[in-house]
Structures are given as C-alpha cells and as structure tokens.
C-alpha cells in the first residue's frame, strides 16, 4: 500500500459507540481533501447505523487533535489555480462536513489531546461535548494566514463564549489553553493526559445510559431552537421528538423506574 492509499481516518465500532480517529500524525493530523472525503463517509455511516448511539472523534497520537487545513496542499491548490475557499464547504469533498452537518442526530464527543488549531478547533466546536487533556491548546489562527475561520469558527466561537472574548481570539489568532477553555464553558472536562481516555469513557457511559431516541430528540430540539424565541421553540415541530414520544422506549423508561430495574433500550 502506497502512502497515497493509506487511510487518513480510522473507524471502529465497539458496541453502541463509533470511534473516529484522524490519523495523520506526521502532519499533526492536518486535514487534506482526502481526509474530509473519508470523514464524510464515516459520518454517513454513523447516522445510518441504528446500532450506533454515540461517536467519539479523536486525533491520532499525543501531540494534536488536528491543526486544521493542510496548508501545503492548499498552496498546491492555489498554485494550480483552484478557487480559494471561503465560508462553508459546499461542493468540496466530504460535504456536508461535520461543521455543516446540522442534521446529524447522534451525540459526538471530541476527545482533544494537544493542538486543536484552525479547522481542528472548528471540528471540536461542532461536536456536542469536548473532553480535553490539560496540555491541549486551542486557536483560530486564520487571520495571521490571510484566511478566515470558514468551517464555522467565526460563527460558533461567538455563540459559545462572550462576544468580546471571542472577537479577541478571532481577530488576533491568540492561543487558548485548556483551563481557559474550561473557564469559558467551551469544554466539558479537562483532565491530565493519562486520565483522558478514562474521562471520555465515563462520559460515553453516561450518554449510553440515556434512551437513544431521547438523545436524538434532545440534540435536535436544542440545536434547532437555539436562535428561536422561547415561544416559537415550544411550538416548533421536531421529527426526532415525534419518533421518541411514540416509541416503545418512552414507555420502557417509566416502566423500568416503577419496577425498580435498569431500562432496556430498543431504540424503537
């Protein structure tokens, strides 16, 4: 197998969990077009596989989650006259990428260890939970490269932390350490690197305690309603909630509670 044929993404299923790992350690898990294409196929499968309830996204090795766009590839594309990128990835390999896959119903946990820069940080911001090691560092350095955080960083950061703080990081490209990210609520947990997998495992176990249709319904309702007036949020239709409320699991949870036993979720 030649270097060009080596997969950029490792994809493994264990029980109800999908483990997705960007594996380009030699370039700190930078994202080239081939990586995006492979990730797109993975997210398609995660959504379609009824046995998968949660996904965990990681970067291979202990140096980086991902440093974002492969700038050497970008330079080759620029030299070849390929149209420059802007906000969004429509028409590009892997579209809709996770950063624009707004209908992905299953929770995604970002396991961050090391650098999460540019598109790597944007990938993490697009996940539902972020668990980071204490040596992790976050940044959107695009302004220093004549670029913009086009995979949602400019939009999500300003929604997920105070406006002026977000603008400070966006307009300077400054680095943010894990403790600061935790302080501003960008991440759910920060632990020592040697405890990272255990911590991620605890979060995954807690997610799996929930009914799978409830996970999907809550995620959909939160993401769709976040910019709605509260009155409209209550009145809006939610497809996954319609499935949940008419499901066997909706009755199973209550039955299990009254029978003083653990529920057995069917996802139906």
Helices and strands as residue ranges (DSSP letters): G 3-5, E 9-14, E 17-22, G 25-27, H 33-48, E 54-59, E 64-66, H 71-79, G 98-100, E 107-112, E 115-117, H 119-125, E 129-133, E 137-139, G 141-145, H 153-160, H 163-172, E 176-177, H 178-183, E 189-191, G 193-195, H 196-209, H 212-225, H 230-235, H 239-245, H 248-258
